[in-house]
Amino acid sequence: TDPPLAGSPVLSPDSSSHDAALSAPAASPADSENLSPDELELLAKLEEQNRLLEADSKSMRSMSGSRRNSGSSLVSSSSASSNLSHLEEDTWILWGRIVNEWDEWRRKKDKLLKELLRKGIPHHFRAIVWQLLCNATDMPVKNQYSELLKMSSPCEKLIRRDIARTYPEHDFFKGQDSLGQEVLFNVMKAYSLVDREVGYCQGSAFIVGLLLMQMPEEEAFCVFVRLMQEYRLRELFKPSMAELGLCIYQFEHLLQEQLPELNVHFRSQSFHTSMYASSWFLTLFLTFLPLPIATRIFDIFMYEGLEIIFRIGIAILQYNQTDLIQLDMEGMSQHFQKVIPHQFDSCPDKLILRAYQVRYNPKRMKKLEKEYTTIKNKEMEEQIEIKRLRTENRLLKQRIETLEKVRWFLLTNMHEPKIALISLCLSKQCKYLYYRNNSLPDEINVAQLQDELKLVKLREQETLRSFREMQEILCWTLYWSTKLILCHWKESPKKNALNELQDKLMSLRLREAQGQAELKEVKLKILQLESQNQINCKLVIRHEQESAGLQERLQNALSHNKTLQSQLNEMKRKMAESDCKSKEEVMAVRLREADSMASMAELRQKIAELEIQKEEGLIQGQLNHSDSRQYITQLREQIAELKNEVRLSQTNTHVHTLVGKFSCYLSQSLRDPMIPSYQWWKEY
């Protein structure tokens, strides 16, 4: 019975139909009990057809170079074609039954289904089987797809840019306006709107492209959403790519355990795992291997998850180990790009068979995952601490610079005692901040502490290992002593003397083992005490260094304090001398002012006498008309000269007064810094 197929473009990634056709595996006894008689008959028929195909292919290869066997080769070829057609028909019947009875196969015949998936899903069944495997047949997000296409996404430009790079040689995606590029853009845009944290990642387009080769865009969108949610792909494509780092870490340990020589060669050539394995996990080998082989791997991935990616990767390295060890870094890069991808074109089953010969322990992978998480958490805590210390360091430097600027400004005005005191306080505060800044733990100190911690842990492990060895020796000694005692009890009386000697020997050996155990315990305690002593010695050395540094800083601070105190005393002496000089200048100004006042009084008296003489001359009329005019003119000239002398004396007096006031104010301003420095200019 043919299954109801989902609509899909007729684009087979397989190179030939028989590569995709299944050869049913031999059913195990447990599986045979769950199969019906019809199914057992069908499986037996498929196995018989497989044997015929293998025999025909071997005969064709062995006789292809012989002309006399050309007729038999043609007969064998026609026989193979007939058998192949029957095999394809039986495969269709088997997979149609699997699809129609999917729930029953998943419950009761899961092992057989796994083997069939490893053999490959026929192309026309891939669409429905992939949807059934990831449980994406009825998803609510499918109804939102048309609405999502009407919305705009911030990732549209990136998606448009990368679409032309996705399967550029495939007919479905060739051309700028091809149907494949359009539906690929729609699916990637819709997912970038559904999961805005992930948005769009370049490697995911190859997975969506493979889905679009098998099914319509709505169904491909649902399958891709399920893959991202349930198959760890979402963590791979997050901006942090934390899951990719975990996969690389696990793969490196698998490589180290199973291919140690190749791992050493990679390390010696600085050929890091991420250089060749990152694309394996991000694109599931879709960009590394030919599409038919990558599709077979994807069939298994849909059932088993990322385990098949680890297995295929190790299998490829095992197959190429001899060649890779002989190459340098550039040669290995060329080998990965040009040679490895086409090694299994003719026989994909060979690669898959090798992959399942690789040792893979899920518990070991879980343990590696915990180790990686612990390492990353520790690194994150260290990064946070370093970032915090750097931020505090930067803020302290800024504060130091600000305080130094203020201190420099105040140092320019050191003639005032209050300003000198403020400058001294700021200097001490700057030195304290500088010491605190330099005493912060930097990356080098953290690394030294980590090295010491690792050394202590190694010593503890060594002591524990020695103690366990002694425990094992003691247990074995007790076991053999007990066994000999039992043998002695069962033996005849003739061997009593020999048995007694053996008992004494065993007792001596037992005492020796106990003594060795006690010696080991004593050595263990000594080693622990030595480790603790080393740690304490290093702590003492650190404290001594810190105390020496503090003593040196204290001496520097005391010497600097003495220097500042001497500078302060010198400034006080200069201030006292300037006060005396200002007082003397004030007294001299006052004397000059008194002299000017006396001269002004004398001049005023002369003017008054001259005016009296003028009035007397006019009244008496002793002079004639011409003589009186000449006399009056002389008097006026004398009066003008006297007035000029009066003005000059007044000006000199005012200047002397201002000079005196300025000297007094300057002395007051030097004593009191709260008086504004521009007030005396306004008065002037």
PESULWO-V398847 format. One record per residue. N is the residue number from 1. PSI is psi in radians with two decimals (* if undefined). Layout:
N_PSI ; N_PSI
//
This chain:
1_2.20 ; 2_2.48 ; 3_2.77 ; 4_1.90 ; 5_2.47 ; 6_2.55 ; 7_2.34 ; 8_2.55 ; 9_2.49 ; 10_1.36 ; 11_1.68 ; 12_2.18 ; 13_-0.16 ; 14_2.52 ; 15_-0.50 ; 16_2.76 ; 17_-0.58 ; 18_-0.28 ; 19_-0.63 ; 20_-0.41 ; 21_2.54 ; 22_2.46 ; 23_1.95 ; 24_2.34 ; 25_2.86 ; 26_2.21 ; 27_2.41 ; 28_2.83 ; 29_-0.64 ; 30_-0.69 ; 31_-0.61 ; 32_-0.54 ; 33_-0.49 ; 34_-0.15 ; 35_2.59 ; 36_2.87 ; 37_-0.65 ; 38_-0.70 ; 39_-0.67 ; 40_-0.68 ; 41_-0.71 ; 42_-0.74 ; 43_-0.71 ; 44_-0.67 ; 45_-0.72 ; 46_-0.73 ; 47_-0.69 ; 48_-0.73 ; 49_-0.66 ; 50_-0.75 ; 51_-0.68 ; 52_-0.75 ; 53_-0.75 ; 54_-0.72 ; 55_-0.71 ; 56_-0.71 ; 57_-0.66 ; 58_-0.74 ; 59_-0.63 ; 60_-0.69 ; 61_-0.65 ; 62_-0.42 ; 63_0.13 ; 64_-0.45 ; 65_-0.02 ; 66_2.18 ; 67_-0.57 ; 68_-0.30 ; 69_0.33 ; 70_-0.63 ; 71_-0.78 ; 72_-0.55 ; 73_-0.70 ; 74_-0.71 ; 75_-0.75 ; 76_-0.68 ; 77_-0.77 ; 78_-0.65 ; 79_-0.72 ; 80_-0.72 ; 81_-0.72 ; 82_-0.79 ; 83_-0.65 ; 84_-0.72 ; 85_-0.72 ; 86_-0.70 ; 87_-0.78 ; 88_-0.70 ; 89_-0.78 ; 90_-0.62 ; 91_-0.73 ; 92_-0.74 ; 93_-0.77 ; 94_-0.86 ; 95_-0.54 ; 96_-0.70 ; 97_-0.68 ; 98_-0.78 ; 99_-0.76 ; 100_-0.49 ; 101_0.76 ; 102_-0.84 ; 103_-0.72 ; 104_-0.70 ; 105_-0.70 ; 106_-0.54 ; 107_-0.81 ; 108_-0.45 ; 109_0.71 ; 110_-0.70 ; 111_-0.76 ; 112_-0.67 ; 113_-0.67 ; 114_-0.75 ; 115_-0.69 ; 116_-0.69 ; 117_-0.64 ; 118_-0.48 ; 119_-0.29 ; 120_2.49 ; 121_2.36 ; 122_2.55 ; 123_-0.78 ; 124_-0.21 ; 125_-0.13 ; 126_-0.72 ; 127_-0.93 ; 128_-0.63 ; 129_-0.72 ; 130_-0.72 ; 131_-0.67 ; 132_-0.66 ; 133_-0.71 ; 134_0.11 ; 135_0.87 ; 136_0.38 ; 137_-0.67 ; 138_1.54 ; 139_2.39 ; 140_-0.47 ; 141_-0.32 ; 142_-0.60 ; 143_-0.34 ; 144_-0.11 ; 145_-0.81 ; 146_-0.61 ; 147_-0.61 ; 148_-0.59 ; 149_-0.42 ; 150_-0.27 ; 151_2.87 ; 152_2.52 ; 153_2.49 ; 154_-0.19 ; 155_0.14 ; 156_-0.71 ; 157_-0.74 ; 158_-0.70 ; 159_-0.78 ; 160_-0.66 ; 161_-0.65 ; 162_-0.16 ; 163_-0.71 ; 164_-0.35 ; 165_-0.10 ; 166_2.01 ; 167_1.05 ; 168_-0.39 ; 169_-0.10 ; 170_2.42 ; 171_-0.58 ; 172_-0.45 ; 173_0.11 ; 174_2.55 ; 175_2.48 ; 176_-0.63 ; 177_0.52 ; 178_2.81 ; 179_-0.68 ; 180_-0.76 ; 181_-0.61 ; 182_-0.83 ; 183_-0.55 ; 184_-0.73 ; 185_-0.72 ; 186_-0.81 ; 187_-0.78 ; 188_-0.67 ; 189_-0.77 ; 190_-0.73 ; 191_-0.61 ; 192_-0.43 ; 193_-0.56 ; 194_-0.75 ; 195_1.54 ; 196_-0.37 ; 197_-0.75 ; 198_-0.78 ; 199_-1.92 ; 200_2.37 ; 201_2.44 ; 202_-0.72 ; 203_-0.47 ; 204_-0.38 ; 205_-0.54 ; 206_-0.65 ; 207_-0.77 ; 208_-0.66 ; 209_-0.72 ; 210_-0.70 ; 211_-0.68 ; 212_-0.40 ; 213_-0.31 ; 214_-0.40 ; 215_2.88 ; 216_2.93 ; 217_-0.62 ; 218_-0.79 ; 219_-0.67 ; 220_-0.66 ; 221_-0.77 ; 222_-0.76 ; 223_-0.72 ; 224_-0.69 ; 225_-0.74 ; 226_-0.68 ; 227_-0.74 ; 228_-0.63 ; 229_-0.69 ; 230_-0.24 ; 231_0.37 ; 232_0.15 ; 233_-0.54 ; 234_-0.72 ; 235_-0.53 ; 236_-0.62 ; 237_0.11 ; 238_2.73 ; 239_-0.60 ; 240_-0.41 ; 241_0.76 ; 242_-0.65 ; 243_-0.59 ; 244_-0.72 ; 245_-0.68 ; 246_-0.77 ; 247_-0.72 ; 248_-0.72 ; 249_-0.81 ; 250_-0.71 ; 251_-0.66 ; 252_-0.68 ; 253_-0.66 ; 254_-0.74 ; 255_-0.71 ; 256_-0.62 ; 257_-0.68 ; 258_-0.44 ; 259_1.19 ; 260_-0.65 ; 261_-0.76 ; 262_-0.63 ; 263_-0.73 ; 264_-0.70 ; 265_-0.74 ; 266_-0.75 ; 267_-0.69 ; 268_-0.54 ; 269_0.08 ; 270_0.64 ; 271_1.57 ; 272_2.68 ; 273_-0.64 ; 274_-0.34 ; 275_-0.49 ; 276_-0.37 ; 277_-0.23 ; 278_-0.78 ; 279_-0.47 ; 280_-0.77 ; 281_-0.60 ; 282_-0.59 ; 283_0.07 ; 284_0.74 ; 285_0.15 ; 286_-0.44 ; 287_-0.07 ; 288_-0.79 ; 289_2.78 ; 290_2.67 ; 291_-0.70 ; 292_-0.75 ; 293_-0.74 ; 294_-0.58 ; 295_-0.69 ; 296_-0.72 ; 297_-0.66 ; 298_-0.59 ; 299_-0.79 ; 300_-0.63 ; 301_-0.65 ; 302_-0.38 ; 303_-0.69 ; 304_-0.19 ; 305_-2.68 ; 306_-0.12 ; 307_-0.68 ; 308_-0.51 ; 309_-0.75 ; 310_-0.77 ; 311_-0.81 ; 312_-0.72 ; 313_-0.83 ; 314_-0.66 ; 315_-0.72 ; 316_-0.76 ; 317_-0.65 ; 318_-0.73 ; 319_-0.52 ; 320_0.23 ; 321_-0.79 ; 322_-0.71 ; 323_-0.69 ; 324_-0.61 ; 325_-0.46 ; 326_-0.02 ; 327_2.70 ; 328_-2.99 ; 329_-0.82 ; 330_-0.70 ; 331_-0.67 ; 332_-0.68 ; 333_-0.78 ; 334_-0.65 ; 335_-0.72 ; 336_-0.58 ; 337_-0.62 ; 338_-0.54 ; 339_-0.94 ; 340_-0.74 ; 341_-0.43 ; 342_0.27 ; 343_-0.44 ; 344_0.45 ; 345_-0.72 ; 346_-0.41 ; 347_1.49 ; 348_-0.53 ; 349_-0.51 ; 350_-0.75 ; 351_-0.75 ; 352_-0.66 ; 353_-0.75 ; 354_-0.64 ; 355_-0.65 ; 356_0.05 ; 357_-0.12 ; 358_2.40 ; 359_2.15 ; 360_2.05 ; 361_1.92 ; 362_-0.61 ; 363_-0.68 ; 364_-0.67 ; 365_-0.65 ; 366_-0.69 ; 367_-0.74 ; 368_-0.62 ; 369_-0.73 ; 370_-0.72 ; 371_-0.76 ; 372_-0.71 ; 373_-0.72 ; 374_-0.75 ; 375_-0.78 ; 376_-0.69 ; 377_-0.70 ; 378_-0.77 ; 379_-0.68 ; 380_-0.72 ; 381_-0.71 ; 382_-0.70 ; 383_-0.71 ; 384_-0.74 ; 385_-0.75 ; 386_-0.70 ; 387_-0.70 ; 388_-0.76 ; 389_-0.67 ; 390_-0.69 ; 391_-0.79 ; 392_-0.67 ; 393_-0.78 ; 394_-0.75 ; 395_-0.70 ; 396_-0.68 ; 397_-0.74 ; 398_-0.73 ; 399_-0.69 ; 400_-0.77 ; 401_-0.74 ; 402_-0.79 ; 403_-0.62 ; 404_-0.67 ; 405_-0.78 ; 406_-0.73 ; 407_-0.70 ; 408_-0.66 ; 409_-0.69 ; 410_-0.52 ; 411_-0.46 ; 412_-0.22 ; 413_0.76 ; 414_-0.06 ; 415_-0.21 ; 416_2.28 ; 417_-0.70 ; 418_-0.74 ; 419_-0.66 ; 420_-0.70 ; 421_-0.76 ; 422_-0.74 ; 423_-0.69 ; 424_-0.75 ; 425_-0.76 ; 426_-0.66 ; 427_-0.76 ; 428_-0.72 ; 429_-0.69 ; 430_-0.74 ; 431_-0.66 ; 432_-0.77 ; 433_-0.66 ; 434_-0.74 ; 435_-0.73 ; 436_-0.64 ; 437_-0.74 ; 438_-0.39 ; 439_-0.05 ; 440_2.50 ; 441_2.14 ; 442_-3.05 ; 443_-0.57 ; 444_-0.76 ; 445_-0.71 ; 446_-0.73 ; 447_-0.71 ; 448_-0.75 ; 449_-0.69 ; 450_-0.70 ; 451_-0.76 ; 452_-0.72 ; 453_-0.72 ; 454_-0.71 ; 455_-0.76 ; 456_-0.73 ; 457_-0.69 ; 458_-0.72 ; 459_-0.72 ; 460_-0.73 ; 461_-0.70 ; 462_-0.76 ; 463_-0.72 ; 464_-0.68 ; 465_-0.76 ; 466_-0.72 ; 467_-0.69 ; 468_-0.66 ; 469_-0.75 ; 470_-0.63 ; 471_-0.73 ; 472_-0.75 ; 473_-0.75 ; 474_-0.73 ; 475_-0.78 ; 476_-0.66 ; 477_-0.78 ; 478_-0.67 ; 479_-0.85 ; 480_-0.60 ; 481_-0.72 ; 482_-0.73 ; 483_-0.74 ; 484_-0.62 ; 485_-0.74 ; 486_-0.73 ; 487_-0.69 ; 488_-0.64 ; 489_-0.55 ; 490_-0.32 ; 491_2.96 ; 492_2.88 ; 493_-0.29 ; 494_-0.43 ; 495_0.38 ; 496_-0.73 ; 497_-0.79 ; 498_-0.68 ; 499_-0.65 ; 500_-0.73 ; 501_-0.74 ; 502_-0.67 ; 503_-0.76 ; 504_-0.72 ; 505_-0.76 ; 506_-0.64 ; 507_-0.70 ; 508_-0.76 ; 509_-0.68 ; 510_-0.74 ; 511_-0.67 ; 512_-0.76 ; 513_-0.71 ; 514_-0.71 ; 515_-0.73 ; 516_-0.69 ; 517_-0.76 ; 518_-0.66 ; 519_-0.74 ; 520_-0.70 ; 521_-0.73 ; 522_-0.76 ; 523_-0.68 ; 524_-0.78 ; 525_-0.70 ; 526_-0.76 ; 527_-0.70 ; 528_-0.75 ; 529_-0.68 ; 530_-0.74 ; 531_-0.80 ; 532_-0.65 ; 533_-0.75 ; 534_-0.76 ; 535_-0.77 ; 536_-0.67 ; 537_-0.75 ; 538_-0.65 ; 539_-0.72 ; 540_-0.75 ; 541_-0.74 ; 542_-0.75 ; 543_-0.69 ; 544_-0.75 ; 545_-0.74 ; 546_-0.72 ; 547_-0.68 ; 548_-0.72 ; 549_-0.70 ; 550_-0.69 ; 551_-0.75 ; 552_-0.75 ; 553_-0.63 ; 554_-0.77 ; 555_-0.76 ; 556_-0.71 ; 557_-0.70 ; 558_-0.76 ; 559_-0.70 ; 560_-0.62 ; 561_-0.70 ; 562_-0.74 ; 563_-0.77 ; 564_-0.64 ; 565_-0.72 ; 566_-0.70 ; 567_-0.67 ; 568_-0.74 ; 569_-0.70 ; 570_-0.71 ; 571_-0.67 ; 572_-0.74 ; 573_-0.77 ; 574_-0.66 ; 575_-0.69 ; 576_-0.76 ; 577_-0.71 ; 578_-0.58 ; 579_-0.76 ; 580_-0.78 ; 581_-0.71 ; 582_-0.66 ; 583_-0.72 ; 584_-0.73 ; 585_-0.65 ; 586_-0.75 ; 587_-0.70 ; 588_-0.70 ; 589_-0.71 ; 590_-0.66 ; 591_-0.76 ; 592_-0.67 ; 593_-0.71 ; 594_-0.73 ; 595_-0.74 ; 596_-0.64 ; 597_-0.68 ; 598_-0.75 ; 599_-0.65 ; 600_-0.71 ; 601_-0.72 ; 602_-0.74 ; 603_-0.72 ; 604_-0.66 ; 605_-0.73 ; 606_-0.74 ; 607_-0.74 ; 608_-0.72 ; 609_-0.72 ; 610_-0.70 ; 611_-0.65 ; 612_-0.74 ; 613_-0.66 ; 614_-0.79 ; 615_-0.69 ; 616_-0.64 ; 617_-0.67 ; 618_-0.65 ; 619_-0.81 ; 620_-0.54 ; 621_0.59 ; 622_-0.39 ; 623_2.69 ; 624_3.13 ; 625_-0.77 ; 626_-0.70 ; 627_-0.65 ; 628_-0.70 ; 629_-0.79 ; 630_-0.67 ; 631_-0.70 ; 632_-0.70 ; 633_-0.75 ; 634_-0.73 ; 635_-0.72 ; 636_-0.70 ; 637_-0.74 ; 638_-0.73 ; 639_-0.73 ; 640_-0.71 ; 641_-0.69 ; 642_-0.72 ; 643_-0.70 ; 644_-0.73 ; 645_-0.64 ; 646_-0.80 ; 647_-0.79 ; 648_-0.73 ; 649_-0.68 ; 650_-0.71 ; 651_-0.80 ; 652_-0.67 ; 653_-0.75 ; 654_-0.68 ; 655_-0.79 ; 656_-0.65 ; 657_-0.79 ; 658_-0.69 ; 659_-0.72 ; 660_-0.78 ; 661_-0.70 ; 662_-0.69 ; 663_-0.74 ; 664_-0.78 ; 665_-0.66 ; 666_-0.74 ; 667_-0.68 ; 668_-0.72 ; 669_-0.57 ; 670_-0.52 ; 671_-0.61 ; 672_1.83 ; 673_-0.08 ; 674_-0.21 ; 675_2.23 ; 676_2.48 ; 677_-0.20 ; 678_0.01 ; 679_-0.74 ; 680_-0.46 ; 681_-0.71 ; 682_-0.73 ; 683_-0.68 ; 684_*
//
